Amino acid sequence: MITFFLVGLTVHVVFFLSIFDIYFTSPLVHGMTPQATSLAPPASRLVLVVADGLRADSLFTLLPNGSSRAPYLRSVLEEKGTWGVSHTRVPTESRPGHVALIAGFYEDVSAVAKGWKENPVEFDSVFNESRHTWSWGSPDILPMFAKDKNVFFLHLLGIDTNGHAHRPMSQEYLDNIGLVDTGVAELVSIVEDFFDYDGRTAYVFTSDHGMTNWGSHGAGHPSETLTPLIVWGAGVHNAQRVTEPQPYNDGYLQGAELMKCLNGVLPLPYLNNTDLFKAENMYTNAIQVLEQFKMKMTQKKETTLSFRSFFAALHSLLKLPFYLLNALPFISPYQISLCQSLISYSLEGLVYYHTYDRFFLGCSVVLGFVGWTSYVVLVILKTHASLNRHPSLLKQVRLCMCVTVVITVFLLIQRSPVTYYIYCLLPVPIWYSVLKESGMVTDLIHSAPSLPLWKCFVYFVLVAFGIELLVVSFFHRAMLTVGLAILSIWPFMSGLFGKAKFRSLSWFLGCLFLALFPLMPVVGREPNIHLVTCAGLLTLFTSMFHVAVCAYVPSLTHSSLQQKQGLPLLNQIISWITLGSSMLVPLLSSTRIFHRLLSIFLSLTATYLLLSTGSEALFPPVLSWLMFVWINIEQEAMLAQGVSGRQELSTIDFSANIDIAKIRQLKLDDIRRSYFFVFFIITAFFGTGNIASINSFDPASVYCFLTVFNPFIMGGLMMWKVIIPFIIVMCTFETIQVTGCELQTIINFNSISHSSPQHFFFLVQDYGSWLDIGTSISHYVIVMSMTIFLMLLSVVTHILTSQRLILWRRPKLHFP
């Protein structure tokens, strides 16, 4: 069994990493010849000001009296500049936003593995293509563009900091916008005075991302993606008044001309210059994009005639008109249209070659998934069913060797990277393990008439429905409420109610109370510290003074912060000590089942209270209550089935050498028990929110621990808050194993959980909005990592339940 789990862990890790080769590969192309125009630029210098975290509506929306909170910038967009709303892309974080602004492309997705803090692939930017760059601002942004080769870059972090700390609707956030406006006015005055008002300076004022009403960013809500863009100075059109209605539904855009730049294409409507200048630069832009396509095509070693002939013809068609540019009295719109067409087709070609291997690798991953799931099912049948267990090997060995040779030769011809060999060859030994048990499959088919087919069919339909419900719950949390409502009537449908009325009613009420949490809002709610206090009082009935303190600390902390008195040092000390001891205190308690479980649940709940701001504080107590009931009601179910070797719960000790690998005949109830576990794991993840959406976290959750913005510590604390419900469910699972359910539940869990990654692998998409694309990839990554994570967490929970830490031993007394 150890070998089985190690192989399973390896398979999951490999297929989890495959998503980075399939979807998270760098789109950047290197080795092209740089293209440049011989015409002089209209500006001698650029001043770029980025107000980190500034929302478009916060800047553009007028005050009730008709004035603006940013009067200087308002005068610029009304009198001498071009303005609009720029649209950022998911993830709406500082680094991806600045890369798009300064380098002209959307963030290299391979940077996701490095937290967007390094440059995994070198790229050009406005800064390293200029002669000199002076940058001022945040130390986590400036080093990304530090190649110093005339650009002035000013990164302003104050708005973002105030948004995180006080939220965008706060007076602090809005006042900071006025402060930035004053600073920009002063900056422009200094620059113009220094360069003697030569009219050769261009100014750009924008933001890298917006912010939600609750002070976070990272996802695709319009408040995060809509950012202001104001451009003025040398080479830029002056403000243009329009009289006809504009096709914009944003209230602050009425009566203005809106222009935006997409996909690195030259934004002609912004430029105030001659037609010759526009045409020449558009041609340069088109040739540069075409060079990227040609380089990408060369890298893929493909000589597709249709692509090559098409782009060669289009390129030659472009040459003649531009050779005659200086001789013509006007510039034809046809020439610019050809350039735009060339850019469009080149971008399509880049996408084609960037996704060239996606289908092939996807098929390999799917084959591996199906093979591993089939193998797990065969392991269950082989271990717990009386079937033929004599495998035939010779034919299968020959077949697998032939397939291995064919795949290897194909990859060698394609000059594929080493990882491709792993993804494509791993399914071969998996399917070999499946095919060698063909005799057992044949025996199963022959013995099918003797099985309770109707009952098996009903269980199959119920499990299939349950799995689909879990998949849908990733998109609609309310489906967990439906699932919990169905689970609540299980004791009544199974006949357990007549034998254990109190436990059945407790199960019914526990499921219904837990079903309320998926219906509650995850984001956008105001903190309700009174609910945190109520959760502490609820836990106090079964706890000690320590939990009462933990219930009071959040209330005192948030009251102090509202009065602008900062984080009390005593509260901070109590919070960190509670966090540090939450995994240590349980190890000091008895290893009897209920003693140890109570100690674990109370320690974790105390930490959870310190990380809560509202109704989610009630989640761990309700979940713990339901888990205690589940343990007891499973005992009643085993008693009703006449399972031998059943022990009283009060007599079972976690530290006893209980053999959970005992083998017994497989029962349909094992499948039901496994599904319950998977369902509760998903509920623990989605019950109060999840990490699929970055903006689902409220920064106020960590204010008991720190108030100075530190993304790494804050992220770690929020992750621990997510993990706590997992540990509660995993400890319950460990208890069910040692109380008589043995290893069958573990194996069945593997079988059921393997169906979810296959669902989400097929649901991954590379089209539509970037929020949809990012969400689909996130779901697959979450499901895959969850399976791996639970395997590792099971080891942690085993230690947490079975080990005891003895700080001192009583001295032995010797009597004469």
N, C-alpha and C positions, 0 to 999 in steps of 0.2 A: 504493500500500500504506500510506503514511503516513496518507492520508485514511481508509482502511479501519479502521486501528487507532484513530484519533481518534474516529471515529463509534462504533466498538465500545466505547471507553472511556466516551463520553457516555451511550450506552444503558445500560451497566452502572451508572454513577453514578446516573442517574435512577431506575432500577428498584430500586437499593439504597436510595435515599432514600425510595422509596414505602412501605417497610415502616414508616416512622415516621408516615406519615399513615394507614396502615391499622391498625396495632396500637399504636403509641406516641403516641396522642393523649390529651390530658388528660381525665380523667373528671369533673373538678370543674365545678360549676355555680355561677354568680354571679348576683346580683340578686334573691335571695329576701328576703321579709320575715322578719326574725328572730322566732322564737317563744320565749316565756318563760312560766313558771308564776308565779302570784302567791303560792304557798305558800313559807314561809321554809325555807331549806335546813337540814339537821341539823348541818352543820359550818360554822364561820366561817373556817376556813383549811385548806389542804391542804399536806402535806409529801410531796413526791415524791422518792424516792431511786432512781436507776438505776445498777446495778452493771454497767458495760459488759463484755460478754463472759462473763457468769456463766452456766454451765450449770445446768439444774435438778437433775441428779443430783449435781453437785458440792456443792450446798447442802443438799439434802434427805437424801442417803444418810448413814446413821449410820456411825460408826467401828466397828471390830471389837469394842471394849469397850462398845458401846451408847450412847456419848456423841455429841454433835454438835460439828462444828468451828465452828458458829455458834450457841452456846448461847442468846444473847438472842433471836434470830429464831426459834429452835426453841420457846422458851417462849411467844412471841407466838402462833405458829400452834397450839400445843397448848392455850392457855388463853383468849386474848382476841381472836383474829383469824380471818379467813376466808382460806384459802390454796388454792392449786392450781397447775396448770401452764399457762402461757400458750403459745400456739403462734404464733411469728413466721412471716413469709412470705418467700419468695425475692424479692429478694436479701437475705440475712441480713447486712446491713451496718448501720453505726451510724445513718446518716441515715434510711433507710427505717424502721428500728425505732423511732426517736424520733418520727418523723412519725405512725406508727400509735399510739404511746402518748399523745402530747400533742394531736394534731389529730383523732384519732378516725377516720382513714381510711387505707387502704393507699396507699403512696407514689404520687404522680403519676408515671406511667411516662414522661412527657415529660422528666422530670428526668434520665433515663438519658443524654441527650445532653450534659448538663452535669456528669456524674460525681457527681450527687446532692450537689453542694456549694452550689447556689444555689436560689432559689425561682423557677422559670420561670413559675409561676402562683401568685398570692397566695391564701392560704387562712386560715381561722379556726383557732384553737387554744385550748386551755384558758387559755393565758397572755394572749393579747390580748383575750380576753373577760372577764378578771378585772380587778379594780381595780388591784392591784399584783402584781408578780412579782419575786422575788429569785432569781437563778440563780448557781450556782458550779459550775465544772467545766472541761471541755476546750474550748479556743477554737474547735475546728471543729464543735462541736455547739451551744453556747449562742447564737451569733449568728442561728441559724435561727429562734429564737423570742424575739427581742430586743424585740418591740413591748411595751413596758412599760405596761400599763393599770391574795384575799391567798393567792399561791402561792409556796411555797419549793421550789426545784428544785435538787437536788444530783446532779451527774453525776460518777461515780467511774470513772476510767480505769485504775487500777492493775491490776485483775484482767485486763483485756483485754491490757494491755502485757506482763504476766508470762506470759499464755497464749501470745502470739506469740513471746516470747523463749525461754521454758523449757518450753512445752507444758502442757496442762491437768492432766496427771497428775503434774507436778513438785511438789516441796515448796514452791517459791516461790509457785506459783499457789494452792495449798491454804492456805498461811499467810496469803496476802492476803485470803482469804475470812474468816478469823478476825479480821484487822485491820479489815475492813469491818464485821463484826458488832459489834465493840467500839465503832467509831465511830458506828454507828446507835444503840446503847444510850446513848451520851453525848449524841448529838443530841436524842433523845427527851427525855432528862432536862432538857436546857437549855430546849427549847421548852415543856415542861409547867411548868417552874419560872417561866419568863418570863410565861406567860399564866395563872399562878396556879391551875393544875390545873382550868380551867373546863370540861373535858370537851368542848370544841368544836373539837378538832383531829383531822383524819383523816390517816392515814398510808398510803402505798403504797410497797412495796418490790418492785422487779422488775428485769428486764434487757432490753436491746434485742435481743440475740441470744446464742447459745451459741458453741461452738467445737469443731472436730474434735480428735481425739486428737493430730494432728500440728500443731496450732497455727494453723489458718486458719479462715475463715468466709466465707460468701457464697452457698453453695448450699443444698440442701434436706435434708441429712442430719439425722436426729433430734437428734444432739448439737448441731446449730446452731440448730434451730427450737424445741426445748423449753427454756423459760426459767421461772424461778421467779416466783410471784406471791403476795405476802403483803399483805393489807389489814387494817387495824385502826383503831380510834378512833371518832370521832363518826359516827353513821349507818350503821355496819357491823355485821353479825351477829357474835356471839361464836363461838368454836370450837364445832363440833357433833360430838359423838361418835356413831358409828353402830356397830351390832352385826352387821347383815347383810352378806354379801359384796358388794364393790363391783365393777362391771364395768370394771376398769382392770388392764392387764397390766404397768404400771410398778411395780416392787417398792417404790419409796418412796412410793407413793400408797395403799397398803393401809390400810384403817381410817380414811380421812378423806373428807370430802365435797368433791368437786371441782366447781368452777363456772367457766365461761369466758364471755367476751363476744365476739360476732362481729358484723361488718358494722355497727358503730356503733349497735346496738340496746341500749336501756337494760337493764343486767343486774339484773333484779329480785331474784334469789336472794341477791345481795350486800347488799341494802338492809335495814336494821333501822329500819323506820318504819311509819306507818299505811297501811292499804289505800288511803285517800283520797290520800295523798301519792304512792303508787306509781301509782295510776290516772291522776292528773292529769299526772304527769310522762311516763307512757307515751303519753298522748294528745298532749302537746306534742311528744314525739319523733316520733310518727306524722305529725303535721301538718307538721313541719319536713321530713321525708323526702318527703312528698307535694308540698310546694312545690318541691323540687328537680326532681321528675318533671315538674310542670307547666311549669316554666321550660325544661327540656330539650325538652319537646314544642313549646313556642313557638319555640324556636331553630331547630328542624328544619322549621318551616313546614308541619306536617302536622296535619290535622283529622280523624283517623280516628275515626269515630262510635263504634265499639265501645270504644275506649280511653276516650274522653271520657265517654260515658254510664256506663260501668262505674265509673270513679273518682268521678264526680259523685254517683251513687247511693250508693256506699259511704261517701262523705264525709258526705252528708246523713243516712245511717243512724246515723253516729257521733254526730251533733250532739245529738239528743234525749236519749239517756241521760246525757251529760255535763252538759247544762244542769240536770239534776235531781240532780247529785252531792251538793250540800249538803243537799237535802231527804231523801235516802235514808238509812236507818239502816245500810246496808251497801253494799259495792261488789260488783257482779256480776262474776264471772269472764268473763262474756260480753263485757263492755265491753273488758276488757284483751285478750281474744281477737280482737275486731274490730280493735283498734289493731295487734296483731301481724300480722294478715292484711293490713291496709292497708300496713304497712311492707314486708312480703314482696312484695306486688304492685307497689308503687312501685319497689322495687329491681329487679324484673324489667323494668319499663318503662324504667328508666334504662339497663339493659344493652341493651335493644332499640334505643333511640335512639342509644346510644353506638356500636353496631356497625351503624348504619343504612346507611352507605355502603360497608361492607366487601366485600360480594359484588360490587357494581358496580366498585369499584376493582380488586378481585382479577381480574375478567374482563379488564379492560384490561391489567393487567400480564401475564397469561398470553398474551393475544393478541400483546403485544409480544415476549415470549420466543419464542413459536413462530415469529413472523415473522422475528426476527433469526436464529434457528437455521437457518431455511429459506434465508435470504439467504446465510449463511456457506457452506452446502452448495452453493448455486448459484455462489458465487464460486469455490469449489474446482473445480467442473465446468467453469465458463467459462474458468478459467485453464489447466487441465491436461487437458481432454478436447476432442476434435474434434467439437464440436456447433455447431448454428446459433446465431450470436451477434447476430442482427438483431432487436432488440426492437420490439414494436408498442406505441404510446404513447397513441393518441387515446382509446380506450375506457377504458383504465385511468385516464387523467387525469380524465375526466368522472366516473367512479365514485368516485374518491378525493375529488374536490371536493364531491360530493353528501354523502358520509359526513362530511366535515369540517364542512359547514354544519349537518347534523342534530345532530352532537355538540355543536357550539358553541351552538346554540339551546337544546338541552336543558340544558346547564350554566348558561346565562344565566338560564333560568327557575328553576332550582334555587338560583341565587345562590351557586354553588360558589366556593371559593377558587381562587386562581391556580394552585396546584399541581395541582388536578384537571384543568385544561386540558392541562397537560404530560403527565400520565399517560395521559389519554384520547386525545390527539391524536398523541402520538409513534408509536403503532402504524400510523397512516395512511401516512406516508412510507415506513416500513419495508415495509409490505405493497405499497405502490406499486412499490418496488424489486424485490419478488418477482414481482409480476404482470407487470411489463414484460418479464420473461424467460420468459414463457409459451411462446414459440416454442422455446426451448432445452429446456424440460421436455417438450414434444411430441416433439422430435427424440430426446431420451433414451428415451422410451417406445418409439419406432419402432426404435431401435438396440439395445434390450434383448436380443432373441434372439441377437445376435452376441457378447454378453458371456459370460465364464465364470460363468454363473449359480450353479452349485453352489459354486464357490469363494467367490464374493461372499456367498452365503447363509451359508456357514460363518463367514466373517469377521464378518458382521453379527450372528450369534448369539453369537459369542465376545465381540464388543465390547459387545453389550447385556448379556451376563452379567457382563462386567467392570465396567460402569458400575453395575449393581445391587450388585455386591460392594463397590464404593467407597461407595455410599450406606449400605449396612448397616454398613460399618466405622465410620461416625460414631456408631453406637449400640453396636457390639461391636468393640472394637479387635482381637480375635482373628481377625477375618475378614482382616485384613492378613497374618497368618501364613499363612492358606490361600492368599491371592493370591501371596505370595512363594514358597510351595512350588510353586505351579503355574508361576510364571515361571522357577523354577530349572531346569525340564526343557526349556525352550524350545530351547537349542542341540541337544539330543538329538532333539527332534521335527522341527526344521527342517533337519537334516543338517549343521549347522555343526561338530558334534563331530568328524566325520571329517577336517575341514580345519584345525581349530584346537583340538586336544585340551587343551592347557594352559589356554588362555583359557576354554574351555567349562567345564572343571573349576573354574577360579577363579570363574566366574559362578555355578556350582552351589553352591559352598561359601559364597560371599558372600551369596547370597539366603537360604540356610539360617541363617547366623549372624544376618543382619538380622531374620529371621523370629522370633527369640527375644525381641526387645525388646517387640513388642506384647503378649506374654504376661506380661510383668513388671508388678507392681503400680505404679500411678502415685502413689497416696497411701497413707498409713498405714504406710509402711515406715520403719525406722530408718536413719539415715545410715550409710553404709559407706565410709569414706574410703579403706580399703585398695583398693577397686575403682577409685577415682579415681586412686590411685597406679599401679595396674596399667595403667590406660588411658594414663597419662603415659609409662610404660615402653614400652608397645606403640608409641606414637607416636615414642618416642625413637629407634627403629631407623631412622626416616626423617627425623629432624629434628636440631636443634641443641640446645645447652645451655639455651636459653630455655624450651623446652617442659618440660625436666626440672625447672627451677625452678617452673614453673606447676603441675607435678604435686606438688611438695613443699609449696607454700604452703598449699593447703587442709588438708593433714594437720597442719601446724604451727598453723594458725589454729584449727581445731576442737579441737585438744589444749589450746591456750591458753584457749579459751572454757570448756571443761569444767573447767579448774582455776581458773575465776573470775578470770583474769588479764587479761581484756579482749582487744581486737583489737590485735595488735602493729602499730605504726606502719609498720615496714618492709614487712610483708605487705600492708598497705593501699596503700602507695605502689606496690609491684610490681603489684598487681592493677589499679589504675587506669591505670598506664602501659601494661600489656598490653592493656587494653580500648581505650585511645586509639590504640594503634599497630596494632591488628588490621586496620584498613582502610588504613593508610598503608604498612606494611612491604611488602605485595605489590606496590605501585606502584614499588618500588625494584628489583624483580627483572626478569629478562629476560622479554620477551613471547613467547618460544617456548612452545608449548602446555604441555608437561609441567613446565617450569621455573616458569611462572606459576601453574599449577594447584596444584603442590606448595606453593608459597609461600602461596597463598590458604588451602588446606586446613589447613596447619600453623598459620598465624596464628589462624584461627578456632577450631581445636581447642584451642589454648592458652587462649583466652578461655573456651571452653566448660568446660574443666577447672576453672577458678576458680569457675564457677557450678554445679558439680556436687557432689552429696553421696553418690552411690551408683552403681548399674549404668548409669545414663544416660550416664556419662562415656565408656563404651565405644562409644556410638552413633555419634559423628562419625568415629572411625577406621574402623569397619566400613562406614559409609555411604560414606566417601571411597574405601575399597578397592573397593567394588562399583561406584562411579561410574567409577573408572579402568578397571575391567574392561569396563564398558558401552561406553566410548569405543572401546576396542580391538576388542571383538567386533562393534560396528557397522561398523567398517572391514572386518572379515572378511565380514560380511553383504553389504556393497556390492560387495566383490570377487567374491563368489559370484554376484551378480546382473549382473556386468559393467558396473557404472556407470562411465561415462567421466569423465575428469578427476580421478580419485582420486589424492591425494597421500599420501606417507609422513607419518605423524604427527610424526616427528622433524624434518621440514623445514618444518612449518607454523608461521607466526607470527601471533599474534592481531592485531598492528598492521598486517599487510599489508592492502591494500585488496581484500579478498575480497568478491565480490558474492554475498551470500546470497539475493538476490532473483532468481537465475537461474530460468528457467522450464523445466520438463521435464515429461514425461508423468507423471500420477499413478500410483503403484504401491500395491498393497495393503500392502506393507511400511511405507509412510508412515503408514498408520492404526495398524499395530502399534507403530511407534516413538512415535507421539503418545500412545498409551495408556500405554506404558511411562513416559513423562514424567509424565503425570497421576498414575499410580499412585505413582511415587516422590515426587511432591509431597505427596500425601496421607500417605504413609508418613513423610515428614519431619515432618509436622505431628502425627500421632498416634503415632509410634514410641515416644516416651517420655512422652507427656502432651500436653495442649492447653489452650487458653484457653476452651474451651466450658464448663468447670467452674472457677469461681474458686478452689475449695478444692483444686484439683489441684496447687497450688504449695506448696513447702516453704520457709518464710522462711529456713531455714538455708542455702539456696542462695546467698544474697547476703552471707553473713557475712564473706567475704574482702574485701568492699568497704565495708560499714558494718554496725554492730550496733544503732544507734539507729533506732527505727521511723520510717520516712519512706515513706509509701505511693507517692509519685510516683517517687522514685529507685528504690525496690525494684521497682515495676511496670515502669519502663523497663528495668532490668537483666533482669528475667524475660522481657520481650518480646524483648530482644536474644537471649536464650538460645533462644527459640522460632524466631527468624529465621535463626540460624546454619545449621541444616540446610537451610532454603530456599535460602540462598545457595550452598551446596555443590551442590545439585541444579541450580540455575539456571546456575551456571558450567559444569557438565557439559552442559547443554542448549545453551549458547552454543558450546561446543566442537564438539558434533555438528553445529551449523549451519555452522560454518566448515570442517568436514572433508568436506563434500560432500552434505549432506542438504538444503541450501537452505531456501527459505521454506515448502515444503510442510508440514513438521512443525509450524510455527507456526500455519498456518491450520487444520490438522487438530486441533491442540490446542484452538483456539477452538471448533471444532465439537463436540468431545467434552465439553469443560468446560461448555458451555452447557446440556447436558442435566441436570446436577446441580442447578442452582438451581431448575429447574422441578419436580424431585422434591421438594425441600425446601419450595418454596412451597406445594405441595399438602399437605405434612405439617405445616404450621403449624396450631396448634390454639388455641382460646380456651376450652377446657373441660378438666376433670380437675384434677389437682393443679397447684399453681403451679410446682412443679419441672418437670412435663411441659410446661407452657405455655412457661416460660422456656427450656427446652432446645430445644423445637421452633423458637422464634424465633431462638435463638442459632445453630442449625445453618444457617438460611437466611442470616442476616447473615454468618456465617463464610464460606459458599460464595461469596456475592456479593462480599464484600470480598476474598476470596482471588483471584478472577479479576482484579479491579481492581489488587490489590496486586502480583500477578505481572507484570502489564503494566508497572507502574512499576519493579518490581525488575529486569526485564529490561534497562532502561536503565542501572541502577546496575551490574549485573553486566557489561554491555558495557564500561562505563568501567573497571571493576575488572580486566577481562581484557586490554583492548587499549591502555590508556594507561600511560605510564611516566613516573615522576617522576625527573628528573635533578637532583641537588642541586648538582653541580659538573661542569664540562666540562674535559676535558683540553686544555691549551693546544696549539694547532697549532704545529708546529716548521717553520721556514722555513730552508732551506739555500741558501747562495749558489751 
